[in-house]
Amino acid sequence: MFYKVSVLSCFRWITMNVDHEVSLLVEEIRRLGTKGNDGKLSVKFGVLFNDDKCANLFEALVGTLKAAKRRKIVSYDGELLLQGVHDDTEIVLLQD
């Protein structure tokens, strides 16, 4: 049996899923990050990428980071982060 699914309900599901992944990302930055002189938590991309828990949580860590950056929840230099090349890039949590 097939169900009709509206485009709007699909969009809502995707948005909720992204929101959930972003909230998980915030939790992981809090777990792995350290406070800087400005009082904000930050973590290096390589630490996030190579963490076993993060590897199991996020199907697309870079996509989740981009979504969080668009929502102004995190900040980092550049647009696309690549393993190895950007391991030392700081991911800063903008919200407390």
CYANA upper distance limits for C-alpha pairs under 8 A (distance plus 0.5 A):
  5 VAL  CA      9 SER  CA      7.19
  5 VAL  CA     10 CYS  CA      7.53
  6 SER  CA     10 CYS  CA      6.92
  7 VAL  CA     11 PHE  CA      6.63
  8 LEU  CA     12 ARG  CA      6.67
  9 SER  CA     13 TRP  CA      6.70
 10 CYS  CA     14 ILE  CA      6.72
 11 PHE  CA     15 THR  CA      6.56
 12 ARG  CA     16 MET  CA      6.56
 13 TRP  CA     17 ASN  CA      6.60
 14 ILE  CA     18 VAL  CA      6.66
 15 THR  CA     19 ASP  CA      6.56
 16 MET  CA     20 HIS  CA      6.57
 17 ASN  CA     21 GLU  CA      6.73
 18 VAL  CA     22 VAL  CA      6.61
 18 VAL  CA     64 THR  CA      7.65
 18 VAL  CA     67 ALA  CA      7.95
 19 ASP  CA     23 SER  CA      6.73
 20 HIS  CA     24 LEU  CA      6.78
 21 GLU  CA     25 LEU  CA      6.65
 21 GLU  CA     58 PHE  CA      7.81
 21 GLU  CA     64 THR  CA      7.03
 22 VAL  CA     26 VAL  CA      6.82
 22 VAL  CA     64 THR  CA      6.58
 22 VAL  CA     65 LEU  CA      8.05
 22 VAL  CA     67 ALA  CA      7.75
 22 VAL  CA     68 ALA  CA      6.35
 23 SER  CA     27 GLU  CA      6.94
 24 LEU  CA     28 GLU  CA      6.80
 25 LEU  CA     29 ILE  CA      6.67
 25 LEU  CA     64 THR  CA      8.01
 25 LEU  CA     65 LEU  CA      8.29
 26 VAL  CA     30 ARG  CA      6.73
 26 VAL  CA     93 LEU  CA      7.84
 27 GLU  CA     31 ARG  CA      6.73
 28 GLU  CA     32 LEU  CA      6.52
 28 GLU  CA     33 GLY  CA      8.41
 28 GLU  CA     48 LEU  CA      8.36
 28 GLU  CA     54 CYS  CA      7.78
 29 ILE  CA     33 GLY  CA      5.62
 29 ILE  CA     41 LEU  CA      7.83
 29 ILE  CA     42 SER  CA      7.34
 29 ILE  CA     43 VAL  CA      6.83
 29 ILE  CA     48 LEU  CA      8.25
 29 ILE  CA     93 LEU  CA      7.76
 30 ARG  CA     34 THR  CA      8.31
 30 ARG  CA     41 LEU  CA      7.36
 32 LEU  CA     43 VAL  CA      7.00
 32 LEU  CA     47 VAL  CA      8.20
 32 LEU  CA     48 LEU  CA      8.07
 33 GLY  CA     41 LEU  CA      6.07
 33 GLY  CA     42 SER  CA      5.43
 33 GLY  CA     43 VAL  CA      4.99
 33 GLY  CA     44 LYS  CA      8.48
 34 THR  CA     41 LEU  CA      5.71
 34 THR  CA     42 SER  CA      6.10
 34 THR  CA     43 VAL  CA      7.08
 35 LYS  CA     39 GLY  CA      5.87
 35 LYS  CA     40 LYS  CA      5.78
 35 LYS  CA     41 LEU  CA      4.86
 35 LYS  CA     42 SER  CA      6.91
 36 GLY  CA     40 LYS  CA      6.11
 36 GLY  CA     41 LEU  CA      6.78
 36 GLY  CA     42 SER  CA      7.59
 40 LYS  CA     92 VAL  CA      7.38
 40 LYS  CA     93 LEU  CA      6.87
 40 LYS  CA     94 LEU  CA      7.41
 40 LYS  CA     96 ASP  CA      8.27
 41 LEU  CA     92 VAL  CA      6.47
 41 LEU  CA     93 LEU  CA      5.96
 41 LEU  CA     94 LEU  CA      8.45
 42 SER  CA     90 GLU  CA      6.70
 42 SER  CA     91 ILE  CA      5.84
 42 SER  CA     92 VAL  CA      4.77
 42 SER  CA     93 LEU  CA      6.41
 43 VAL  CA     47 VAL  CA      7.29
 43 VAL  CA     48 LEU  CA      7.66
 43 VAL  CA     90 GLU  CA      6.09
 43 VAL  CA     91 ILE  CA      5.80
 43 VAL  CA     92 VAL  CA      7.22
 44 LYS  CA     48 LEU  CA      7.17
 44 LYS  CA     87 ASP  CA      6.84
 44 LYS  CA     88 ASP  CA      5.88
 44 LYS  CA     89 THR  CA      5.92
 44 LYS  CA     90 GLU  CA      4.98
 44 LYS  CA     91 ILE  CA      6.35
 45 PHE  CA     49 PHE  CA      6.49
 45 PHE  CA     81 LEU  CA      8.34
 45 PHE  CA     83 GLN  CA      8.48
 45 PHE  CA     86 HIS  CA      7.23
 45 PHE  CA     87 ASP  CA      5.48
 45 PHE  CA     88 ASP  CA      6.74
 45 PHE  CA     89 THR  CA      6.08
 45 PHE  CA     90 GLU  CA      6.74
 45 PHE  CA     91 ILE  CA      6.85
 46 GLY  CA     50 ASN  CA      6.38
 46 GLY  CA     83 GLN  CA      7.25
 46 GLY  CA     84 GLY  CA      7.77
 46 GLY  CA     86 HIS  CA      7.66
 46 GLY  CA     87 ASP  CA      4.35
 46 GLY  CA     88 ASP  CA      6.83
 46 GLY  CA     89 THR  CA      8.24
 47 VAL  CA     51 ASP  CA      6.51
 47 VAL  CA     87 ASP  CA      7.83
 48 LEU  CA     54 CYS  CA      6.91
 49 PHE  CA     54 CYS  CA      7.34
 49 PHE  CA     55 ALA  CA      7.24
 49 PHE  CA     61 LEU  CA      7.84
 49 PHE  CA     83 GLN  CA      7.76
 50 ASN  CA     54 CYS  CA      8.12
 50 ASN  CA     55 ALA  CA      7.52
 51 ASP  CA     55 ALA  CA      6.67
 52 ASP  CA     56 ASN  CA      6.86
 53 LYS  CA     57 LEU  CA      6.62
 54 CYS  CA     58 PHE  CA      6.38
 54 CYS  CA     61 LEU  CA      8.44
 55 ALA  CA     59 GLU  CA      7.91
 55 ALA  CA     61 LEU  CA      8.47
 58 PHE  CA     64 THR  CA      8.23
 60 ALA  CA     64 THR  CA      6.81
 61 LEU  CA     65 LEU  CA      6.63
 62 VAL  CA     66 LYS  CA      6.69
 62 VAL  CA     80 LEU  CA      7.92
 62 VAL  CA     81 LEU  CA      7.03
 63 GLY  CA     67 ALA  CA      6.72
 64 THR  CA     68 ALA  CA      6.66
 65 LEU  CA     69 LYS  CA      6.57
 65 LEU  CA     74 VAL  CA      8.07
 66 LYS  CA     70 ARG  CA      6.69
 66 LYS  CA     79 GLU  CA      8.07
 67 ALA  CA     71 ARG  CA      6.84
 68 ALA  CA     72 LYS  CA      6.73
 68 ALA  CA     73 ILE  CA      5.70
 68 ALA  CA     74 VAL  CA      6.25
 69 LYS  CA     73 ILE  CA      6.28
 69 LYS  CA     74 VAL  CA      5.50
 69 LYS  CA     75 SER  CA      6.24
 69 LYS  CA     76 TYR  CA      8.25
 72 LYS  CA     94 LEU  CA      7.55
 73 ILE  CA     93 LEU  CA      6.70
 73 ILE  CA     94 LEU  CA      5.77
 73 ILE  CA     95 GLN  CA      6.35
 74 VAL  CA     91 ILE  CA      7.01
 74 VAL  CA     92 VAL  CA      5.85
 74 VAL  CA     93 LEU  CA      5.08
 74 VAL  CA     94 LEU  CA      5.71
 74 VAL  CA     95 GLN  CA      8.08
 75 SER  CA     91 ILE  CA      6.36
 75 SER  CA     92 VAL  CA      5.62
 75 SER  CA     93 LEU  CA      7.17
 75 SER  CA     94 LEU  CA      7.32
 76 TYR  CA     89 THR  CA      7.48
 76 TYR  CA     90 GLU  CA      6.55
 76 TYR  CA     91 ILE  CA      5.55
 76 TYR  CA     92 VAL  CA      6.88
 77 ASP  CA     89 THR  CA      7.57
 77 ASP  CA     90 GLU  CA      8.26
 81 LEU  CA     85 VAL  CA      8.20
 81 LEU  CA     86 HIS  CA      6.25
 82 LEU  CA     86 HIS  CA      6.00
 82 LEU  CA     87 ASP  CA      8.08
 83 GLN  CA     87 ASP  CA      6.51
